[in-house]
């Protein structure tokens, strides 16, 4: 699996597992109303691995299996399939039918299959699996969510107090992100909207991480994103995923790269000069390199002579 696809998978898994109730409240409110949230819920992804260990799983989507309790006291297992491929798959409905049955056959629990389609093809809406011949009938109707359906609900999304609204806005923005300059502006705007909502730390961290993974930028632009965030929050950062990654990749922090020890002071100084040339503030450079700000100022002034 390439890194971009792996990041997309990880972003969705993190959102669902951290913000599961928000996820159902937003996309499937009628289901959420039937759940007794006071009894908690349990992710059963290890069970999925056991079920599908002998089945060749396409790596272009992720799956979640969650056990919940309903208000009437009964127990239900919800199988959530998150579809992230950007093209039509003829076997989609058949595959979800097979997975639904395999889970039921293994555990004999009622299994509800849901699908969220994050591709940008408005016409691709696989929501049925049916066999009808010689009096035999088999029908499975899948309650699908199509992210593109929210494209004409931007005002509603921006007014929503559910963090999944920011997630949807992020996916919609990713369709418009043609280059790093556009993507940078989209990312900053989304982060500003996220901060203004006043969510708790877990929600901010999870959605920030989602934005960071979906709207991934070059190292220089990611550092500019951090610069903008410091302006918004001062010294308080909710999540620094991309910045920490950049620092390690550039040898700015201690670590190993291709078997050689990185993070030596001379290397940090060189990296600091390069970052300054890209317009990154000394405050951010100091945070990334660990070099004191006054030392950086002397270094920059020396280079200017």
Rosetta silent file (secondary structure, phi, psi, omega in degrees, C-alpha in Angstrom):
SEQUENCE: XXXXXXXXXXXXXXXXXXXXXXXXXXXXXXXXXXXXXXXXXXXXXXXXXXXXXXXXXXXXXXXXXXXXXXXXXXXXXXXXXXXXXXXXXXXXXXXXXXXXXXXXXXXXXXXXXXXXXXXXXXXXXXXXXXXXXXXXXXXXXXXXXXXXXXXXXXXXXXXXXXXXXXXXXXXXXXXXXXXXXXXXXXXXXXXXXXXXXXXXXXXXXXXXXXXXXXXXXXXXXXXXXXXXXXXXXXXXXXXXXXXXXXXXXXXXXXXXXXXXXXXXXXXXXXXXXXXXXXXXXXXXXXXXXXXXXXXXXXXXXXXXX
SCORE:     score description
SCORE:     0.000 S_00000001
   1 L     0.000  131.793 -179.972    0.000    0.000    0.000 S_00000001
   2 L   -74.443  163.446 -172.287    1.484    3.394   -0.861 S_00000001
   3 H   -63.212  -38.875 -178.288    1.978    5.981    1.891 S_00000001
   4 H   -61.530  -44.514 -179.991   -0.779    8.334    0.690 S_00000001
   5 H   -67.943  -38.900  178.435   -3.394    5.568    0.762 S_00000001
   6 H   -62.264  -41.104  177.332   -2.128    4.306    4.111 S_00000001
   7 H   -62.493  -40.530 -179.301   -2.469    7.827    5.566 S_00000001
   8 H   -64.553  -43.587  175.955   -6.035    8.067    4.245 S_00000001
   9 H   -58.119  -50.742 -177.124   -6.922    4.729    5.852 S_00000001
  10 H   -61.152  -38.173  179.687   -5.341    5.754    9.146 S_00000001
  11 H   -61.538  -46.743 -179.466   -7.140    9.100    9.129 S_00000001
  12 H   -68.894  -41.619  179.595  -10.576    7.487    8.792 S_00000001
  13 H   -60.320  -43.772 -178.922   -9.859    4.714   11.292 S_00000001
  14 H   -63.348  -43.797  179.983   -8.747    7.245   13.894 S_00000001
  15 H   -61.216  -47.070 -177.120  -11.815    9.419   13.364 S_00000001
  16 H   -67.276  -42.609 -175.318  -14.258    6.523   13.670 S_00000001
  17 H   -74.660  -29.962  178.892  -12.574    4.904   16.660 S_00000001
  18 H   -87.681  -36.797 -174.122  -12.123    8.142   18.611 S_00000001
  19 L  -118.322   45.178 -174.231  -15.348    9.880   17.562 S_00000001
  20 H   -60.607  -45.227 -179.276  -17.668    6.930   17.014 S_00000001
  21 H   -65.653  -41.992  176.520  -20.730    8.522   18.600 S_00000001
  22 H   -59.787  -39.194  179.327  -20.157   11.777   16.700 S_00000001
  23 H   -58.835  -49.777 -179.985  -19.787    9.698   13.535 S_00000001
  24 H   -70.689  -39.213  177.818  -23.201    8.030   14.013 S_00000001
  25 H   -56.560  -39.168 -174.881  -24.864   11.231   15.265 S_00000001
  26 H   -80.124  -52.099 -173.219  -23.785   12.981   12.085 S_00000001
  27 H   -88.363  -35.405 -175.507  -24.221   10.358    9.353 S_00000001
  28 L  -133.331   65.923 -175.295  -26.803    7.986   10.873 S_00000001
  29 H   -59.984  -32.901 -179.958  -28.759    9.887   13.559 S_00000001
  30 H   -67.393  -35.391  175.996  -31.654    7.391   13.598 S_00000001
  31 H   -67.517  -45.311 -177.693  -29.248    4.582   14.422 S_00000001
  32 H   -59.605  -37.719 -179.691  -27.563    6.666   17.111 S_00000001
  33 H   -64.555  -27.720 -178.223  -30.915    7.397   18.765 S_00000001
  34 H   -83.448  -10.070 -175.593  -31.564    3.654   19.136 S_00000001
  35 E   -90.325  137.610  173.836  -28.260    2.988   20.913 S_00000001
  36 L   -88.228   92.576 -174.774  -27.946    2.953   24.696 S_00000001
  37 H   -68.516  -19.230 -179.547  -24.696    4.916   24.920 S_00000001
  38 H   -66.615  -20.094 -179.719  -24.609    4.539   28.700 S_00000001
  39 H   -92.036   -0.755  178.008  -23.588    0.896   28.222 S_00000001
  40 L    76.942 -172.052  178.612  -20.639    1.823   26.044 S_00000001
  41 E  -154.513  164.480 -175.287  -19.522    0.076   22.856 S_00000001
  42 E  -139.268  129.316  174.016  -16.667   -2.157   21.756 S_00000001
  43 E   -81.387  133.643 -175.095  -14.614   -2.312   18.562 S_00000001
  44 L  -117.380   42.386 -174.940  -14.159   -5.893   17.392 S_00000001
  45 H   -68.455  -25.422  174.161  -11.532   -5.413   14.698 S_00000001
  46 H   -66.164  -32.426  175.934   -9.506   -8.388   15.900 S_00000001
  47 H   -66.812  -38.226  176.859  -12.561  -10.499   15.155 S_00000001
  48 H   -59.509  -42.433 -179.527  -12.630   -9.063   11.632 S_00000001
  49 H   -61.098  -38.721  178.698   -9.040  -10.152   11.123 S_00000001
  50 H   -65.833  -40.791 -177.263   -9.929  -13.701   12.140 S_00000001
  51 H   -67.366  -41.153 -172.057  -12.904  -13.783    9.790 S_00000001
  52 L  -101.398   12.658 -177.121  -11.077  -12.404    6.779 S_00000001
  53 L   -64.534  -26.428  179.056   -7.668  -14.014    7.280 S_00000001
  54 L  -102.775   13.095 -179.163   -8.410  -16.453    4.448 S_00000001
  55 L  -116.980  129.098 -179.784  -10.058  -13.807    2.285 S_00000001
  56 L   -71.305  106.111 -176.343   -8.024  -11.590   -0.046 S_00000001
  57 L   -91.456  125.500  175.684   -8.953   -8.109    1.173 S_00000001
  58 L   -64.560  132.823 -175.059   -8.643   -5.231   -1.275 S_00000001
  59 L   -84.499   13.707 -176.473   -6.439   -2.593    0.335 S_00000001
  60 L   -99.399   16.956  176.257   -8.441    0.337   -0.995 S_00000001
  61 E  -154.720  166.967  175.584  -10.907    0.502    1.887 S_00000001
  62 E  -125.106  161.770 -178.407  -11.077    0.004    5.621 S_00000001
  63 E  -132.842  150.781  174.011  -13.581   -1.781    7.820 S_00000001
  64 E  -135.844  140.881  174.240  -14.790   -1.446   11.381 S_00000001
  65 E  -123.908  123.175 -173.891  -16.882   -3.851   13.455 S_00000001
  66 E  -128.213  133.851  174.939  -18.502   -2.400   16.574 S_00000001
  67 E   -96.664  127.005  178.942  -20.657   -4.023   19.248 S_00000001
  68 E  -130.000  165.429  175.359  -23.356   -1.744   20.673 S_00000001
  69 E  -115.806  137.094 -179.812  -26.379   -2.099   22.955 S_00000001
  70 E   -90.240  165.966 -179.272  -29.787   -0.775   21.968 S_00000001
  71 L   -63.687  -22.868  179.137  -32.281    1.060   24.160 S_00000001
  72 L   -86.115    5.004  176.623  -34.478   -2.055   24.250 S_00000001
  73 L    93.535   -8.978 -178.202  -31.634   -3.988   25.904 S_00000001
  74 L   -80.524  160.939 -179.321  -30.662   -6.060   22.867 S_00000001
  75 E  -106.868  134.841  179.174  -27.129   -6.382   21.549 S_00000001
  76 E  -132.216  148.973  174.677  -26.246   -5.517   17.937 S_00000001
  77 E  -110.842  125.675 -179.009  -23.075   -5.641   15.933 S_00000001
  78 E  -106.928  117.793  178.398  -22.605   -2.824   13.442 S_00000001
  79 E   -96.823  113.490 -176.731  -20.295   -3.523   10.539 S_00000001
  80 E  -108.166  121.393 -179.756  -19.140   -0.211    9.082 S_00000001
  81 E  -107.563  121.036  179.270  -17.434   -0.262    5.734 S_00000001
  82 E  -104.156  110.832 -177.279  -15.579    2.909    4.748 S_00000001
  83 E   -91.291  122.047 -176.538  -15.065    3.015    1.009 S_00000001
  84 L  -121.854    8.366  179.159  -12.183    5.245   -0.055 S_00000001
  85 L   -83.019  146.366 -174.098  -11.511    4.273   -3.639 S_00000001
  86 L   -99.062   31.674  178.857  -12.163    6.922   -6.264 S_00000001
  87 L  -151.935  165.152 -177.512  -13.561    4.700   -8.985 S_00000001
  88 L   -70.648  136.662  175.200  -16.397    2.286   -9.634 S_00000001
  89 L  -123.362  114.442 -175.010  -16.036   -1.254   -8.326 S_00000001
  90 L   -63.522  -28.648 -175.054  -18.465   -3.736   -9.841 S_00000001
  91 L   -94.196    9.110 -176.074  -18.122   -6.230   -6.979 S_00000001
  92 H   -54.772  -53.753 -176.700  -18.745   -3.699   -4.179 S_00000001
  93 H   -63.218  -42.585  179.633  -22.293   -4.866   -3.312 S_00000001
  94 H   -62.862  -41.029 -179.404  -21.403   -8.530   -3.560 S_00000001
  95 H   -63.750  -43.786  178.881  -18.376   -8.043   -1.339 S_00000001
  96 H   -65.661  -35.360  175.362  -20.390   -6.293    1.379 S_00000001
  97 H   -62.874  -44.620  179.872  -23.002   -9.073    1.231 S_00000001
  98 H   -62.576  -43.941 -179.276  -20.277  -11.694    1.657 S_00000001
  99 H   -65.065  -42.321  178.697  -18.715   -9.823    4.569 S_00000001
 100 H   -58.970  -46.425 -178.025  -22.075   -9.331    6.272 S_00000001
 101 H   -67.839  -39.994 -178.502  -22.850  -13.027    5.985 S_00000001
 102 H   -62.396  -39.131  177.966  -19.379  -14.139    7.083 S_00000001
 103 H   -66.849  -45.029  179.275  -19.669  -12.086   10.288 S_00000001
 104 H   -62.569  -43.683 -177.538  -23.170  -13.427   10.960 S_00000001
 105 H   -64.121  -32.614 -178.971  -22.114  -17.002   10.206 S_00000001
 106 H   -75.588  -40.590 -170.943  -19.163  -16.722   12.603 S_00000001
 107 H  -118.794  -11.968 -178.532  -20.968  -15.158   15.563 S_00000001
 108 L    52.902   46.962  171.553  -24.709  -15.468   14.842 S_00000001
 109 L  -117.463  145.400  174.505  -25.343  -11.841   15.748 S_00000001
 110 L   -61.690  129.206 -175.837  -27.484   -9.480   13.720 S_00000001
 111 E  -120.269  125.101  179.094  -25.053   -7.432   11.629 S_00000001
 112 E  -103.949  122.214 -179.025  -25.890   -4.034   10.155 S_00000001
 113 E  -100.091  126.234  177.902  -23.746   -2.994    7.194 S_00000001
 114 E  -120.805  155.417  178.171  -23.198    0.712    6.518 S_00000001
 115 E  -141.737  132.429  173.735  -21.081    2.363    3.847 S_00000001
 116 E  -113.527  120.208 -176.840  -19.571    5.817    3.532 S_00000001
 117 E  -102.136  118.211 -174.837  -18.354    6.594    0.022 S_00000001
 118 L  -106.337   10.795  176.932  -15.631    9.224   -0.124 S_00000001
 119 L   -76.669  172.198 -176.462  -14.936    9.193   -3.863 S_00000001
 120 L  -105.840   17.938  178.770  -15.880   12.174   -6.048 S_00000001
 121 L   -94.683  104.249 -177.033  -18.096   10.321   -8.569 S_00000001
 122 L   -60.880  -27.292 -175.665  -21.670   11.520   -7.954 S_00000001
 123 L   -85.116  -10.363 -177.347  -23.124    8.713  -10.068 S_00000001
 124 L   -88.928  102.184 -175.375  -21.443    5.893   -8.168 S_00000001
 125 L  -138.987   70.555 -179.618  -24.013    4.772   -5.579 S_00000001
 126 L   -77.245  102.140 -174.494  -23.861    1.007   -4.970 S_00000001
 127 L  -126.104    9.414 -178.419  -26.554    0.438   -2.354 S_00000001
 128 E  -141.736  143.553  166.852  -28.154   -2.930   -3.231 S_00000001
 129 E  -127.256  123.863 -174.551  -27.281   -6.566   -3.564 S_00000001
 130 E  -144.444  142.376  172.083  -30.096   -8.672   -5.017 S_00000001
 131 E  -130.240  128.497 -178.055  -30.706  -12.101   -6.537 S_00000001
 132 E  -145.905  102.059 -179.766  -34.116  -12.854   -8.040 S_00000001
 133 E  -155.696  135.949  174.797  -34.655  -15.960  -10.153 S_00000001
 134 L    54.018   38.381  177.684  -37.211  -18.806  -10.364 S_00000001
 135 L    87.748   -9.421  177.562  -39.069  -17.597   -7.320 S_00000001
 136 E   -88.759  131.142  179.005  -35.938  -17.228   -5.208 S_00000001
 137 E  -131.091  136.479  174.979  -35.353  -13.730   -3.857 S_00000001
 138 E  -141.306  124.338 -177.383  -32.476  -12.273   -1.881 S_00000001
 139 E  -135.405  132.145  172.664  -32.179   -8.552   -1.220 S_00000001
 140 E  -128.632  121.188  179.287  -29.729   -6.489    0.795 S_00000001
 141 E  -105.439  124.906 -176.343  -30.177   -2.711    0.971 S_00000001
 142 L  -104.017  120.830  176.363  -27.127   -0.783    2.169 S_00000001
 143 E   -73.837   97.337 -177.208  -27.646    2.630    3.815 S_00000001
 144 E   -94.609  150.044  171.376  -24.853    4.509    2.056 S_00000001
 145 E  -114.003  129.119  179.288  -23.536    7.982    2.776 S_00000001
 146 E  -111.119  115.959 -175.738  -22.072    9.864   -0.172 S_00000001
 147 H   -60.504  -35.432 -178.727  -19.696   12.649    0.872 S_00000001
 148 H   -63.540  -19.300  178.309  -20.267   14.564   -2.376 S_00000001
 149 H   -66.861  -15.976 -179.996  -23.935   15.005   -1.373 S_00000001
 150 H   -89.265   -0.676 -176.753  -22.741   17.549    1.195 S_00000001
 151 L   -62.804  -28.774  178.776  -21.187   19.797   -1.449 S_00000001
 152 L   -98.397   17.799  179.883  -24.368   21.904   -1.588 S_00000001
 153 L  -125.893   33.273 -174.936  -24.652   22.036    2.222 S_00000001
 154 H   -60.015  -44.802  179.570  -21.523   24.038    3.027 S_00000001
 155 H   -59.772  -41.801  179.098  -23.343   26.606    5.188 S_00000001
 156 H   -63.668  -40.959  179.383  -24.983   23.806    7.155 S_00000001
 157 H   -64.581  -42.781 -177.053  -21.635   22.089    7.648 S_00000001
 158 H   -69.120  -25.882  179.170  -19.950   25.273    8.846 S_00000001
 159 H   -86.483  -16.675 -175.918  -22.728   25.918   11.380 S_00000001
 160 L   -65.981  144.107  175.859  -22.713   22.355   12.714 S_00000001
 161 L  -100.137   11.850  175.628  -21.305   21.658   16.174 S_00000001
 162 L   -94.679  127.145 -177.875  -20.489   18.059   15.272 S_00000001
 163 L   -59.895  -20.516  178.844  -16.750   17.557   14.532 S_00000001
 164 H   -66.576  -21.442  176.486  -17.670   15.249   11.639 S_00000001
 165 H   -63.170  -39.867  177.444  -18.802   18.362    9.753 S_00000001
 166 H   -67.682  -36.343  176.415  -15.161   19.514    9.662 S_00000001
 167 H   -60.382  -46.614  179.343  -14.168   16.027    8.500 S_00000001
 168 H   -63.504  -43.070  177.515  -16.634   16.254    5.605 S_00000001
 169 H   -59.653  -36.923  178.957  -15.413   19.753    4.720 S_00000001
 170 H   -63.911  -45.080  178.904  -11.873   18.388    4.659 S_00000001
 171 H   -63.751  -44.056  178.758  -12.776   15.638    2.181 S_00000001
 172 H   -62.216  -40.681  178.473  -14.668   18.103   -0.021 S_00000001
 173 H   -65.223  -32.900 -178.889  -11.709   20.507    0.081 S_00000001
 174 H   -63.485  -25.593  177.079   -9.352   17.690   -0.900 S_00000001
 175 H   -69.902  -24.687 -176.885  -11.193   17.460   -4.233 S_00000001
 176 H   -95.507   -8.116 -172.706  -10.259   21.101   -4.910 S_00000001
 177 L   -81.085   92.686 -176.864   -6.628   20.863   -3.780 S_00000001
 178 L   -88.361  -28.471  178.733   -4.707   20.994   -7.068 S_00000001
 179 L  -148.485  173.850 -175.510   -1.375   22.241   -5.703 S_00000001
 180 H   -63.719  -34.028 -179.289    0.338   23.044   -2.404 S_00000001
 181 H   -63.868  -45.834  178.050   -0.552   26.748   -2.504 S_00000001
 182 H   -66.687  -44.677 -178.323   -4.285   26.005   -2.757 S_00000001
 183 H   -61.640  -38.690  178.741   -4.024   23.140   -0.297 S_00000001
 184 H   -59.189  -49.144 -179.723   -2.202   25.367    2.217 S_00000001
 185 H   -63.665  -40.778  178.139   -5.002   27.958    2.224 S_00000001
 186 H   -62.757  -42.996 -177.959   -7.668   25.269    2.507 S_00000001
 187 H   -64.655  -44.952  179.180   -5.831   23.617    5.398 S_00000001
 188 H   -62.826  -42.768  179.383   -5.395   26.853    7.335 S_00000001
 189 H   -62.198  -40.856  178.618   -9.059   27.771    6.879 S_00000001
 190 H   -65.249  -41.101  179.684  -10.159   24.344    8.144 S_00000001
 191 H   -64.700  -40.524  176.588   -7.903   24.589   11.194 S_00000001
 192 H   -60.365  -44.206  178.833   -9.311   28.045   12.001 S_00000001
 193 H   -62.377  -40.118  179.637  -12.851   26.659   11.770 S_00000001
 194 H   -61.012  -45.600 -177.985  -11.873   23.739   14.006 S_00000001
 195 H   -65.178  -37.000 -176.946  -10.485   26.026   16.720 S_00000001
 196 H   -68.364  -18.685 -176.525  -13.526   28.288   16.675 S_00000001
 197 L   -74.244  -22.191  179.029  -15.856   25.377   17.490 S_00000001
 198 L    72.444   31.457  178.779  -14.534   25.029   21.022 S_00000001
 199 L   -69.020  163.604  175.285  -14.326   21.227   20.943 S_00000001
 200 L   -73.882  173.405 -172.945  -12.601   19.290   23.723 S_00000001
 201 H   -59.516  -43.988 -178.054   -8.991   18.173   23.380 S_00000001
 202 H   -61.645  -42.154  179.709   -9.755   14.682   22.001 S_00000001
 203 H   -67.524  -43.615  178.700  -11.985   16.051   19.262 S_00000001
 204 H   -61.178  -47.393 -179.267   -9.534   18.787   18.306 S_00000001
 205 H   -60.027  -46.073 -176.331   -6.634   16.341   18.209 S_00000001
 206 H   -66.517  -45.161 -179.108   -8.507   13.754   16.166 S_00000001
 207 H   -71.107  -37.779  176.041   -9.911   16.186   13.593 S_00000001
 208 H   -58.835  -43.458  178.967   -6.620   18.074   13.374 S_00000001
 209 H   -61.537  -40.876  178.660   -4.904   14.767   12.654 S_00000001
 210 H   -61.913  -49.450  178.163   -7.479   14.006    9.956 S_00000001
 211 H   -56.984  -44.185 -176.346   -6.941   17.403    8.287 S_00000001
 212 H   -62.164  -40.973 -178.925   -3.192   16.942    8.541 S_00000001
 213 H   -75.758  -41.551 -175.422   -3.254   13.540    6.833 S_00000001
 214 H   -72.523  -41.336  179.424   -5.814   14.316    4.127 S_00000001
 215 L  -104.010   65.154 -178.305   -4.323   17.691    3.135 S_00000001
 216 L   -76.106  134.450 -175.136   -0.692   16.632    3.268 S_00000001
 217 L  -119.931  169.587  172.833    1.782   19.296    2.128 S_00000001
 218 L   -65.664  161.796 -175.640    5.445   19.603    1.280 S_00000001
 219 H   -56.482  -44.222 -178.144    7.756   20.159    4.241 S_00000001
 220 H   -62.272  -42.048  179.025    8.128   23.912    3.671 S_00000001
 221 H   -69.791  -34.849  178.171    4.371   24.442    3.506 S_00000001
 222 H   -64.386  -36.935  177.495    3.800   22.250    6.579 S_00000001
 223 H   -67.858  -33.362  175.755    6.175   24.442    8.562 S_00000001
 224 H   -67.930  -34.399  175.531    4.248   27.492    7.399 S_00000001
 225 H   -60.890  -44.891  179.613    1.091   25.791    8.651 S_00000001
 226 H   -63.089  -38.412  178.264    2.710   25.447   12.066 S_00000001
 227 H   -58.786  -44.309  179.786    3.725   29.093   11.934 S_00000001
 228 H   -65.607  -36.899 -179.704    0.094   30.077   11.341 S_00000001
 229 H   -67.153  -39.096  176.713   -1.083   27.826   14.169 S_00000001
 230 H   -61.462  -34.596  178.105    1.319   29.462   16.606 S_00000001
 231 H   -67.223  -32.543 -179.916   -0.185   32.790   15.643 S_00000001
 232 H   -76.150  -39.091 -170.906   -3.615   31.382   16.469 S_00000001
 233 H  -117.850   -0.467 -174.187   -2.703   29.697   19.732 S_00000001
 234 L    72.901 -127.899 -176.550    0.578   31.155   20.906 S_00000001
 235 L   -90.185   -3.726 -176.064    2.757   28.415   22.316 S_00000001
 236 L   -91.492  120.657  178.993   -0.026   25.845   22.681 S_00000001
 237 L  -114.959  128.259  179.559   -0.197   23.210   19.944 S_00000001
 238 L   -76.474  -32.880 -175.591   -3.005   20.636   19.885 S_00000001
 239 L  -162.559  132.915 -175.381   -1.271   18.257   17.491 S_00000001
 240 L  -127.981   39.245 -175.524    2.010   18.462   15.590 S_00000001
 241 H   -50.307  -58.819 -174.264    1.975   15.291   13.482 S_00000001
 242 H   -67.652  -35.826 -177.523    3.364   16.691   10.266 S_00000001
 243 H   -66.804  -43.416  177.848    5.834   19.024   11.972 S_00000001
 244 H   -62.544  -39.852  178.348    7.399   16.239   14.003 S_00000001
 245 H   -62.258  -44.130 -179.506    7.641   14.129   10.844 S_00000001
 246 H   -62.480  -45.336 -178.342    9.345   16.961    8.953 S_00000001
 247 H   -58.554  -41.461  179.685   11.826   17.570   11.756 S_00000001
 248 H   -69.383  -43.042 -179.545   12.849   13.920   11.735 S_00000001
 249 H   -61.779  -35.355 -176.431   13.050   13.729    7.935 S_00000001
 250 L   -87.895   -1.368 -178.915   15.280   16.806    7.791 S_00000001
 251 L    73.977   21.355 -178.072   17.579   15.602   10.558 S_00000001
 252 L   -78.696  -32.994  178.542   16.565   18.542   12.739 S_00000001
 253 L  -107.968  168.241 -178.811   15.829   16.393   15.760 S_00000001
 254 L   -66.015  140.824  178.368   17.778   13.489   17.178 S_00000001
 255 E   167.457 -172.167  179.072   17.294   10.214   15.362 S_00000001
 256 E  -123.150  140.570  179.019   18.735    7.869   12.737 S_00000001
 257 E  -140.475  116.509 -178.991   18.436    8.140    8.983 S_00000001
 258 L    55.234   40.615  174.356   19.943    5.522    6.659 S_00000001
 259 L    79.013   -1.546 -178.715   22.092    4.246    9.503 S_00000001
 260 E  -109.660  138.157  179.572   23.731    7.635   10.234 S_00000001
 261 E   -72.512  128.320 -179.195   23.132    9.627   13.385 S_00000001
 262 E  -105.254  178.212  172.980   21.366   12.890   12.660 S_00000001
 263 L    89.511    9.896  176.485   20.707   15.993   14.722 S_00000001
 264 L   -65.716  153.763 -172.102   24.278   17.235   15.098 S_00000001
 265 H   -60.070  -39.116 -179.071   24.502   20.933   15.801 S_00000001
 266 H   -65.811  -38.566  177.421   26.058   21.876   12.467 S_00000001
 267 H   -64.542  -37.905  178.444   23.319   20.035   10.636 S_00000001
 268 H   -65.330  -39.474  179.490   20.723   21.843   12.727 S_00000001
 269 H   -64.104  -43.426  179.151   22.292   25.190   11.892 S_00000001
 270 H   -63.474  -43.225  178.057   22.224   24.442    8.181 S_00000001
 271 H   -62.895  -39.995 -179.737   18.615   23.291    8.406 S_00000001
 272 H   -61.268  -42.546  179.023   17.739   26.436   10.387 S_00000001
 273 H   -62.571  -43.698  179.688   19.200   28.677    7.672 S_00000001
 274 H   -62.779  -41.424  179.341   17.247   26.833    4.978 S_00000001
 275 H   -65.854  -40.096  178.704   13.996   27.142    6.944 S_00000001
 276 H   -62.302  -38.952  177.761   14.596   30.863    7.498 S_00000001
 277 H   -63.262  -26.526  179.109   15.071   31.319    3.733 S_00000001
 278 L   -84.221    0.816  176.858   11.653   29.706    3.256 S_00000001
 279 L    91.414   11.596  179.391   10.068   32.385    5.426 S_00000001
 280 L   -79.138  136.808 -176.926    9.630   30.309    8.594 S_00000001
 281 L   -68.602  156.196  179.647    9.742   32.386   11.777 S_00000001
 282 H   -64.385  -31.327  177.685   12.585   32.060   14.266 S_00000001
 283 H   -60.116  -45.425 -179.425   10.136   30.938   16.965 S_00000001
 284 H   -68.774  -42.976 -179.775    9.142   27.919   14.869 S_00000001
 285 H   -60.920  -40.441  178.421   12.730   27.175   13.821 S_00000001
 286 H   -62.590  -42.445  178.481   13.791   27.265   17.466 S_00000001
 287 H   -61.835  -41.932 -176.172   11.014   24.828   18.396 S_00000001
 288 H   -74.621  -37.776 -174.018   11.984   22.427   15.599 S_00000001
 289 H   -94.329  -24.305 -175.044   15.765   22.545   16.021 S_00000001
 290 L    81.647    2.658  178.238   16.080   23.096   19.747 S_00000001
 291 L   -81.272  136.820  178.992   18.528   25.923   19.062 S_00000001
 292 L   -59.643  147.150 -177.661   18.049   29.036   21.251 S_00000001
 293 H   -62.106  -39.443 -179.369   16.450   31.980   19.484 S_00000001
 294 H   -65.509  -33.902  176.514   19.327   34.336   20.301 S_00000001
 295 H   -67.808  -38.495  177.633   21.777   31.845   18.784 S_00000001
 296 H   -64.457  -40.731  179.675   19.636   31.657   15.648 S_00000001
 297 H   -61.743  -42.324  178.163   19.574   35.448   15.361 S_00000001
 298 H   -63.846  -41.000  179.877   23.389   35.563   15.513 S_00000001
 299 H   -62.676  -44.833 -179.232   23.609   32.802   12.928 S_00000001
 300 H   -65.204  -44.393 -179.927   21.238   34.561   10.522 S_00000001
 301 H   -62.501  -38.221  178.776   22.994   37.900   10.947 S_00000001
 302 H   -63.498  -40.678 -179.405   26.357   36.257   10.300 S_00000001
 303 H   -69.189  -26.493 -178.495   25.068   34.740    7.052 S_00000001
 304 H   -75.578  -20.889 -176.125   23.762   38.117    5.915 S_00000001
 305 L   -71.619    0.000    0.000   27.200   39.724    6.100 S_00000001
